Amino acid sequence: MPARPRALTPDRSARHLFGSEMRRLREAAGMSLEALAGVTKFSKSSLARFETAESMIPPELPPMLDVAFGTDGIFGKLYALARHEIHPDKFRRRMELEARAIRIREYSPQIVPGLLQTPAYAEAQFRVHLPDASDDEVEQLLTARLSRQELLSKEPQPHYAAILDEGVLRRRYGSWAVMREQLSRLTELALTPASFVQVLPFEHGGHALAGGALSLLTLDDDSPVAYEEATTTGTLVEEKEEVRARIRAYDLLSASALSPEQSAGFIRSVLEALPDEHNP
């Protein structure tokens, strides 16, 4: 006798509603999980976890479901809500504003900013910062991180700039191969029509933003907001004069950092100096 499908609770969250609608439309179409696996790239077991909200929805799935069920974008809309739910309230608000941003500027003193991370680097970072997290929890965090990166490819594409402290390039997360891939990614983004990356060398010394990471967002109505982030806390700053003070500090730091061209060369030099994986 086949096991009874797990009961769904669509009233709990957007993610649960996504799964409930996924099962409802699949069953209405007379389609088994095996059949749905045949028209998506996901396994039967993965699809079952998405239906019961046990796993975070990957960004590739919603458009596949909208095509499979002819639902005209409904799964894309549910996903836009569900993707925020894994994050704490303050960071969720930051993501909502980030989605409206026409310009994003970031300073990072410790790690590669989330919008620029490769999957392997992001996973390594999560495992270091959350050593007790299960594989499923890390997978959900990673899926959420990668879905957030869709911001940089949406239309119209926001202008993105980042200032990275030299320590970001030299502090290893994961294997040397992981770092090699991540640094290569940064060189690709150092100077493009929509993005540029600057490096702040150690020799620059102290500066006004040394206390933590900073994101500056210019929204679609031209209003600016700032988000300051420490190891375990984040603060959204919306008072205009306070935001202006942070913009001034960022602009000064940008003027002191290497140019995008110089930064690309600097990153390549760090990349070339990385030890061989088999001979560290």
Number of C-alpha atoms within 10 A of each C-alpha: 3 4 5 6 8 9 9 16 14 16 10 9 13 20 29 21 22 26 24 21 18 22 21 13 16 18 12 10 11 9 13 13 18 14 12 18 16 12 12 15 13 17 13 17 11 15 23 20 14 22 24 22 21 16 18 22 24 18 18 13 17 21 18 18 22 16 13 15 15 12 13 12 15 16 23 20 13 18 23 16 15 19 22 21 15 14 14 12 11 13 18 15 14 22 17 12 17 21 18 15 24 17 20 20 21 21 28 24 20 17 22 26 19 15 17 18 21 22 17 18 25 26 19 19 20 18 17 12 11 12 10 10 13 11 10 12 16 20 17 17 18 22 20 21 20 19 19 18 15 13 18 18 10 10 7 9 15 22 17 21 23 24 25 25 22 23 17 18 21 16 12 17 22 16 12 17 16 19 21 21 16 22 24 16 14 22 20 13 20 22 18 12 8 14 20 23 28 29 27 24 16 10 7 12 8 8 12 12 16 13 11 15 20 26 23 24 26 20 18 14 9 11 12 21 24 26 20 19 17 11 9 6 10 17 14 16 17 14 11 12 10 12 20 16 11 21 20 12 14 22 13 13 19 20 11 15 20 19 18 22 14 15 25 23 15 19 21 16 11 14 20 12 10 15 12 11 11 6 5 7
